[in-house]
Amino acid sequence: RFNKYLDSDVMDLHYLPKSVAETVLEKRMKEIRNGLRPNVLYVCTGVGNGSRNGVPIIKNYVIEKAELEGIDCT
């Protein structure tokens, strides 16, 4: 619901469960591959403050997914 106010190249995954974040990210990446979205995506993930042991689950997932897809993630 927060993403509807963001630019088309920005995605906020804060406060989402990992399963929802995975689904939303995959949908957006598919739109990019199909030329429906800009070829650049800024993903806001947070640093894991709400995660068990402070490990950023969604951030680490996004980085891993980007690497598997051959996408530069900085």
C-alpha positions in Angstrom: 0.0 0.0 0.0 2.9 2.4 0.6 4.4 1.8 -2.8 1.5 3.4 -4.7 2.9 6.8 -3.7 6.5 6.1 -4.9 8.1 6.6 -8.3 7.9 3.6 -10.6 11.6 2.8 -10.1 11.3 2.7 -6.2 10.0 -0.2 -4.1 9.6 -0.3 -0.4 9.6 -3.7 1.2 9.7 -2.5 4.9 7.3 -4.4 7.2 6.5 -7.1 4.7 6.8 -10.8 5.6 9.5 -12.4 3.6 7.0 -14.5 1.6 5.1 -11.4 0.5 8.4 -9.5 -0.2 9.5 -12.4 -2.5 6.2 -12.3 -4.4 6.2 -8.5 -4.9 9.8 -8.4 -5.9 9.4 -11.3 -8.4 6.4 -9.5 -9.9 8.3 -6.2 -10.3 11.4 -8.0 -11.8 9.2 -9.7 -14.3 7.7 -6.3 -15.3 11.2 -5.0 -15.8 12.2 -8.0 -17.9 9.1 -7.5 -20.0 9.9 -3.8 -20.6 6.9 -2.5 -18.5 9.0 -0.8 -15.9 12.3 1.2 -15.9 15.5 -0.9 -16.1 16.6 0.5 -12.7 15.0 -0.4 -9.4 15.7 1.1 -6.0 14.6 -1.3 -3.2 14.2 -0.1 0.4 14.5 -3.0 2.8 15.6 -1.7 6.1 18.4 -3.1 8.2 16.7 -5.9 10.1 15.8 -4.1 13.3 12.5 -6.1 13.4 14.2 -9.4 12.5 15.3 -12.1 14.8 18.9 -11.4 16.0 18.9 -8.2 14.0 19.7 -10.1 10.8 18.2 -8.3 7.7 16.2 -11.2 6.2 14.6 -9.2 3.3 17.7 -7.2 2.5 19.8 -10.4 2.3 17.1 -12.0 0.1 17.0 -9.0 -2.3 20.8 -9.1 -2.6 20.8 -12.9 -3.2 18.0 -12.7 -5.8 19.8 -9.9 -7.6 23.0 -11.9 -7.8 21.2 -15.0 -9.1 19.6 -12.8 -11.8 22.9 -11.2 -12.7 21.8 -7.8 -11.6 24.1 -5.2 -10.1 23.1 -4.6 -6.5 24.8 -1.8 -4.8 
